[in-house]
Amino acid sequence: MSRPIADERRILTGAELSAVERSRYPVICQLERGELVEVARSLRNFRDKARDLGRSRRREARGKAEPRGATPARDPSGLTEKKQVFASALKRVNRQLTRQEDADRRGSQGEIARRALEMKRANRMRHHPGAGRTAAHGMRPVESGAGTATVDPRQVGSVSQQNKNFQAQNDR
């Protein structure tokens, strides 16, 4: 869960706060890769320090470790909160690094569009294959060896009349 900036200002020291502020938008988008790596390294160091101190304070509170100072260990909850702030800032930086790497690998949007158009043009024939063997100048008639049977047109009419007569007999 995100934490309000006012809480982060209350929890962190000056150097820690400047590292966390560099991990916020829009500042993070303007950083170069080298600067992002440096911010990630400092955030990782701060996070590890808070984690280790919190762990040692918890051990002191349980009685498993000797106290490091003259006073007994305080509640490590503040260090846990610090660690969470650094972890979320580190996530933001790592995400931005990944975005930059992806952008470097892919190129700009215009390059992507040009590459897609070239791929589309290259694959045009694959989607619309040729028709194969076709006649050069249209179809040519093929002569049949069988003779054609010619029917007398008068007979065609008499068959039709005969069907009409049969139907009329059935209808009566």
C-alpha positions as protocol buffer text, in pm:
chain_id: "A"
residue {
  index: 1
  type: MET
  ca { x: 0 y: 0 z: 0 }
}
residue {
  index: 2
  type: SER
  ca { x: 133 y: 345 z: -80 }
}
residue {
  index: 3
  type: ARG
  ca { x: 223 y: 581 z: 199 }
}
residue {
  index: 4
  type: PRO
  ca { x: 155 y: 957 z: 203 }
}
residue {
  index: 5
  type: ILE
  ca { x: 455 y: 1176 z: 125 }
}
residue {
  index: 6
  type: ALA
  ca { x: 413 y: 1362 z: 455 }
}
residue {
  index: 7
  type: ASP
  ca { x: 463 y: 1034 z: 643 }
}
residue {
  index: 8
  type: GLU
  ca { x: 773 y: 960 z: 439 }
}
residue {
  index: 9
  type: ARG
  ca { x: 914 y: 1304 z: 523 }
}
residue {
  index: 10
  type: ARG
  ca { x: 852 y: 1236 z: 892 }
}
residue {
  index: 11
  type: ILE
  ca { x: 1017 y: 892 z: 882 }
}
residue {
  index: 12
  type: LEU
  ca { x: 1323 y: 953 z: 662 }
}
residue {
  index: 13
  type: THR
  ca { x: 1641 y: 1156 z: 705 }
}
residue {
  index: 14
  type: GLY
  ca { x: 1759 y: 1412 z: 449 }
}
residue {
  index: 15
  type: ALA
  ca { x: 1977 y: 1182 z: 236 }
}
residue {
  index: 16
  type: GLU
  ca { x: 1718 y: 905 z: 246 }
}
residue {
  index: 17
  type: LEU
  ca { x: 1439 y: 1144 z: 151 }
}
residue {
  index: 18
  type: SER
  ca { x: 1632 y: 1282 z: -148 }
}
residue {
  index: 19
  type: ALA
  ca { x: 1689 y: 927 z: -279 }
}
residue {
  index: 20
  type: VAL
  ca { x: 1320 y: 843 z: -240 }
}
residue {
  index: 21
  type: GLU
  ca { x: 1212 y: 1170 z: -405 }
}
residue {
  index: 22
  type: ARG
  ca { x: 1426 y: 1088 z: -710 }
}
residue {
  index: 23
  type: SER
  ca { x: 1226 y: 765 z: -745 }
}
residue {
  index: 24
  type: ARG
  ca { x: 891 y: 946 z: -782 }
}
residue {
  index: 25
  type: TYR
  ca { x: 717 y: 1052 z: -1099 }
}
residue {
  index: 26
  type: PRO
  ca { x: 780 y: 1266 z: -1305 }
}
residue {
  index: 27
  type: VAL
  ca { x: 1142 y: 1296 z: -1186 }
}
residue {
  index: 28
  type: ILE
  ca { x: 1209 y: 926 z: -1242 }
}
residue {
  index: 29
  type: CYS
  ca { x: 1109 y: 952 z: -1610 }
}
residue {
  index: 30
  type: GLN
  ca { x: 1371 y: 1218 z: -1674 }
}
residue {
  index: 31
  type: LEU
  ca { x: 1663 y: 1018 z: -1530 }
}
residue {
  index: 32
  type: GLU
  ca { x: 1909 y: 840 z: -1754 }
}
residue {
  index: 33
  type: ARG
  ca { x: 1995 y: 474 z: -1711 }
}
residue {
  index: 34
  type: GLY
  ca { x: 2316 y: 541 z: -1516 }
}
residue {
  index: 35
  type: GLU
  ca { x: 2138 y: 773 z: -1275 }
}
residue {
  index: 36
  type: LEU
  ca { x: 1861 y: 518 z: -1225 }
}
residue {
  index: 37
  type: VAL
  ca { x: 2114 y: 248 z: -1143 }
}
residue {
  index: 38
  type: GLU
  ca { x: 2278 y: 482 z: -891 }
}
residue {
  index: 39
  type: VAL
  ca { x: 1942 y: 565 z: -728 }
}
residue {
  index: 40
  type: ALA
  ca { x: 1858 y: 193 z: -712 }
}
residue {
  index: 41
  type: ARG
  ca { x: 2193 y: 118 z: -550 }
}
residue {
  index: 42
  type: SER
  ca { x: 2149 y: 386 z: -281 }
}
residue {
  index: 43
  type: LEU
  ca { x: 1788 y: 278 z: -215 }
}
residue {
  index: 44
  type: ARG
  ca { x: 1903 y: -82 z: -183 }
}
residue {
  index: 45
  type: ASN
  ca { x: 2173 y: 21 z: 66 }
}
residue {
  index: 46
  type: PHE
  ca { x: 1923 y: 223 z: 274 }
}
residue {
  index: 47
  type: ARG
  ca { x: 1673 y: -64 z: 266 }
}
residue {
  index: 48
  type: ASP
  ca { x: 1933 y: -320 z: 371 }
}
residue {
  index: 49
  type: LYS
  ca { x: 2054 y: -96 z: 655 }
}
residue {
  index: 50
  type: ALA
  ca { x: 1698 y: -49 z: 787 }
}
residue {
  index: 51
  type: ARG
  ca { x: 1633 y: -422 z: 753 }
}
residue {
  index: 52
  type: ASP
  ca { x: 1948 y: -519 z: 941 }
}
residue {
  index: 53
  type: LEU
  ca { x: 1895 y: -264 z: 1220 }
}
residue {
  index: 54
  type: GLY
  ca { x: 1534 y: -370 z: 1261 }
}
residue {
  index: 55
  type: ARG
  ca { x: 1634 y: -734 z: 1275 }
}
residue {
  index: 56
  type: SER
  ca { x: 1901 y: -668 z: 1539 }
}
residue {
  index: 57
  type: ARG
  ca { x: 1660 y: -457 z: 1748 }
}
residue {
  index: 58
  type: ARG
  ca { x: 1402 y: -735 z: 1741 }
}
residue {
  index: 59
  type: ARG
  ca { x: 1667 y: -983 z: 1853 }
}
residue {
  index: 60
  type: GLU
  ca { x: 1769 y: -749 z: 2138 }
}
residue {
  index: 61
  type: ALA
  ca { x: 1407 y: -708 z: 2245 }
}
residue {
  index: 62
  type: ARG
  ca { x: 1363 y: -1086 z: 2259 }
}
residue {
  index: 63
  type: GLY
  ca { x: 1685 y: -1123 z: 2455 }
}
residue {
  index: 64
  type: LYS
  ca { x: 1867 y: -1327 z: 2192 }
}
residue {
  index: 65
  type: ALA
  ca { x: 2139 y: -1065 z: 2132 }
}
residue {
  index: 66
  type: GLU
  ca { x: 2342 y: -834 z: 2352 }
}
residue {
  index: 67
  type: PRO
  ca { x: 2232 y: -468 z: 2353 }
}
residue {
  index: 68
  type: ARG
  ca { x: 2452 y: -258 z: 2126 }
}
residue {
  index: 69
  type: GLY
  ca { x: 2427 y: 67 z: 2320 }
}
residue {
  index: 70
  type: ALA
  ca { x: 2390 y: 193 z: 2675 }
}
residue {
  index: 71
  type: THR
  ca { x: 2011 y: 208 z: 2643 }
}
residue {
  index: 72
  type: PRO
  ca { x: 1790 y: -90 z: 2562 }
}
residue {
  index: 73
  type: ALA
  ca { x: 1661 y: -128 z: 2208 }
}
residue {
  index: 74
  type: ARG
  ca { x: 1360 y: 75 z: 2110 }
}
residue {
  index: 75
  type: ASP
  ca { x: 1062 y: -47 z: 1913 }
}
residue {
  index: 76
  type: PRO
  ca { x: 1179 y: -147 z: 1560 }
}
residue {
  index: 77
  type: SER
  ca { x: 849 y: -49 z: 1393 }
}
residue {
  index: 78
  type: GLY
  ca { x: 995 y: 279 z: 1261 }
}
residue {
  index: 79
  type: LEU
  ca { x: 1271 y: 86 z: 1088 }
}
residue {
  index: 80
  type: THR
  ca { x: 1014 y: -152 z: 941 }
}
residue {
  index: 81
  type: GLU
  ca { x: 825 y: 146 z: 798 }
}
residue {
  index: 82
  type: LYS
  ca { x: 1150 y: 286 z: 656 }
}
residue {
  index: 83
  type: LYS
  ca { x: 1226 y: -47 z: 495 }
}
residue {
  index: 84
  type: GLN
  ca { x: 879 y: -51 z: 334 }
}
residue {
  index: 85
  type: VAL
  ca { x: 928 y: 302 z: 197 }
}
residue {
  index: 86
  type: PHE
  ca { x: 1263 y: 204 z: 47 }
}
residue {
  index: 87
  type: ALA
  ca { x: 1120 y: -119 z: -96 }
}
residue {
  index: 88
  type: SER
  ca { x: 836 y: 64 z: -274 }
}
residue {
  index: 89
  type: ALA
  ca { x: 1078 y: 327 z: -409 }
}
residue {
  index: 90
  type: LEU
  ca { x: 1307 y: 48 z: -530 }
}
residue {
  index: 91
  type: LYS
  ca { x: 1013 y: -116 z: -708 }
}
residue {
  index: 92
  type: ARG
  ca { x: 941 y: 210 z: -892 }
}
residue {
  index: 93
  type: VAL
  ca { x: 1304 y: 243 z: -1000 }
}
residue {
  index: 94
  type: ASN
  ca { x: 1325 y: -120 z: -1115 }
}
residue {
  index: 95
  type: ARG
  ca { x: 1004 y: -80 z: -1316 }
}
residue {
  index: 96
  type: GLN
  ca { x: 1143 y: 231 z: -1484 }
}
residue {
  index: 97
  type: LEU
  ca { x: 1467 y: 50 z: -1563 }
}
residue {
  index: 98
  type: THR
  ca { x: 1267 y: -232 z: -1722 }
}
residue {
  index: 99
  type: ARG
  ca { x: 1065 y: 18 z: -1926 }
}
residue {
  index: 100
  type: GLN
  ca { x: 1381 y: 184 z: -2053 }
}
residue {
  index: 101
  type: GLU
  ca { x: 1536 y: -150 z: -2146 }
}
residue {
  index: 102
  type: ASP
  ca { x: 1220 y: -251 z: -2333 }
}
residue {
  index: 103
  type: ALA
  ca { x: 1213 y: 83 z: -2514 }
}
residue {
  index: 104
  type: ASP
  ca { x: 1579 y: 47 z: -2612 }
}
residue {
  index: 105
  type: ARG
  ca { x: 1517 y: -305 z: -2737 }
}
residue {
  index: 106
  type: ARG
  ca { x: 1206 y: -215 z: -2935 }
}
residue {
  index: 107
  type: GLY
  ca { x: 1285 y: 131 z: -3061 }
}
residue {
  index: 108
  type: SER
  ca { x: 1056 y: 429 z: -3101 }
}
residue {
  index: 109
  type: GLN
  ca { x: 690 y: 404 z: -3196 }
}
residue {
  index: 110
  type: GLY
  ca { x: 763 y: 522 z: -3551 }
}
residue {
  index: 111
  type: GLU
  ca { x: 1023 y: 249 z: -3596 }
}
residue {
  index: 112
  type: ILE
  ca { x: 777 y: -9 z: -3469 }
}
residue {
  index: 113
  type: ALA
  ca { x: 513 y: 109 z: -3716 }
}
residue {
  index: 114
  type: ARG
  ca { x: 759 y: 101 z: -4007 }
}
residue {
  index: 115
  type: ARG
  ca { x: 875 y: -248 z: -3914 }
}
residue {
  index: 116
  type: ALA
  ca { x: 513 y: -366 z: -3891 }
}
residue {
  index: 117
  type: LEU
  ca { x: 437 y: -222 z: -4236 }
}
residue {
  index: 118
  type: GLU
  ca { x: 740 y: -395 z: -4386 }
}
residue {
  index: 119
  type: MET
  ca { x: 634 y: -725 z: -4230 }
}
residue {
  index: 120
  type: LYS
  ca { x: 282 y: -681 z: -4363 }
}
residue {
  index: 121
  type: ARG
  ca { x: 407 y: -611 z: -4714 }
}
residue {
  index: 122
  type: ALA
  ca { x: 645 y: -906 z: -4701 }
}
residue {
  index: 123
  type: ASN
  ca { x: 368 y: -1145 z: -4598 }
}
residue {
  index: 124
  type: ARG
  ca { x: 110 y: -1023 z: -4848 }
}
residue {
  index: 125
  type: MET
  ca { x: 167 y: -1312 z: -5090 }
}
residue {
  index: 126
  type: ARG
  ca { x: 147 y: -1567 z: -4813 }
}
residue {
  index: 127
  type: HIS
  ca { x: -211 y: -1465 z: -4731 }
}
residue {
  index: 128
  type: HIS
  ca { x: -330 y: -1447 z: -5091 }
}
residue {
  index: 129
  type: PRO
  ca { x: -178 y: -1737 z: -5284 }
}
residue {
  index: 130
  type: GLY
  ca { x: -199 y: -1755 z: -5662 }
}
residue {
  index: 131
  type: ALA
  ca { x: -481 y: -1946 z: -5829 }
}
residue {
  index: 132
  type: GLY
  ca { x: -250 y: -2209 z: -5971 }
}
residue {
  index: 133
  type: ARG
  ca { x: -284 y: -2336 z: -6330 }
}
residue {
  index: 134
  type: THR
  ca { x: -547 y: -2145 z: -6524 }
}
residue {
  index: 135
  type: ALA
  ca { x: -628 y: -2112 z: -6893 }
}
residue {
  index: 136
  type: ALA
  ca { x: -425 y: -1851 z: -7071 }
}
residue {
  index: 137
  type: HIS
  ca { x: -711 y: -1688 z: -7262 }
}
residue {
  index: 138
  type: GLY
  ca { x: -1026 y: -1813 z: -7100 }
}
residue {
  index: 139
  type: MET
  ca { x: -1199 y: -2145 z: -7147 }
}
residue {
  index: 140
  type: ARG
  ca { x: -1190 y: -2329 z: -7476 }
}
residue {
  index: 141
  type: PRO
  ca { x: -1471 y: -2557 z: -7589 }
}
residue {
  index: 142
  type: VAL
  ca { x: -1390 y: -2926 z: -7590 }
}
residue {
  index: 143
  type: GLU
  ca { x: -1539 y: -3120 z: -7878 }
}
residue {
  index: 144
  type: SER
  ca { x: -1728 y: -3426 z: -7767 }
}
residue {
  index: 145
  type: GLY
  ca { x: -1709 y: -3743 z: -7972 }
}
residue {
  index: 146
  type: ALA
  ca { x: -2070 y: -3838 z: -7888 }
}
residue {
  index: 147
  type: GLY
  ca { x: -2340 y: -3717 z: -8117 }
}
residue {
  index: 148
  type: THR
  ca { x: -2615 y: -3501 z: -7987 }
}
residue {
  index: 149
  type: ALA
  ca { x: -2965 y: -3639 z: -7967 }
}
residue {
  index: 150
  type: THR
  ca { x: -3209 y: -3407 z: -8128 }
}
residue {
  index: 151
  type: VAL
  ca { x: -3573 y: -3420 z: -8021 }
}
residue {
  index: 152
  type: ASP
  ca { x: -3848 y: -3307 z: -8241 }
}
residue {
  index: 153
  type: PRO
  ca { x: -3994 y: -2988 z: -8089 }
}
residue {
  index: 154
  type: ARG
  ca { x: -4347 y: -3114 z: -8158 }
}
residue {
  index: 155
  type: GLN
  ca { x: -4281 y: -3416 z: -7942 }
}
residue {
  index: 156
  type: VAL
  ca { x: -4163 y: -3200 z: -7653 }
}
residue {
  index: 157
  type: GLY
  ca { x: -4497 y: -3022 z: -7660 }
}
residue {
  index: 158
  type: SER
  ca { x: -4695 y: -3348 z: -7685 }
}
residue {
  index: 159
  type: VAL
  ca { x: -4523 y: -3484 z: -7371 }
}
residue {
  index: 160
  type: SER
  ca { x: -4618 y: -3174 z: -7183 }
}
residue {
  index: 161
  type: GLN
  ca { x: -4979 y: -3204 z: -7301 }
}
residue {
  index: 162
  type: GLN
  ca { x: -4986 y: -3569 z: -7208 }
}
residue {
  index: 163
  type: ASN
  ca { x: -4878 y: -3484 z: -6848 }
}
residue {
  index: 164
  type: LYS
  ca { x: -5152 y: -3224 z: -6826 }
}
residue {
  index: 165
  type: ASN
  ca { x: -5411 y: -3479 z: -6937 }
}
residue {
  index: 166
  type: PHE
  ca { x: -5299 y: -3738 z: -6682 }
}
residue {
  index: 167
  type: GLN
  ca { x: -5316 y: -3478 z: -6402 }
}
residue {
  index: 168
  type: ALA
  ca { x: -5666 y: -3377 z: -6508 }
}
residue {
  index: 169
  type: GLN
  ca { x: -5783 y: -3742 z: -6487 }
}
residue {
  index: 170
  type: ASN
  ca { x: -5640 y: -3777 z: -6134 }
}
residue {
  index: 171
  type: ASP
  ca { x: -5807 y: -3455 z: -6019 }
}
residue {
  index: 172
  type: ARG
  ca { x: -6161 y: -3571 z: -6115 }
}
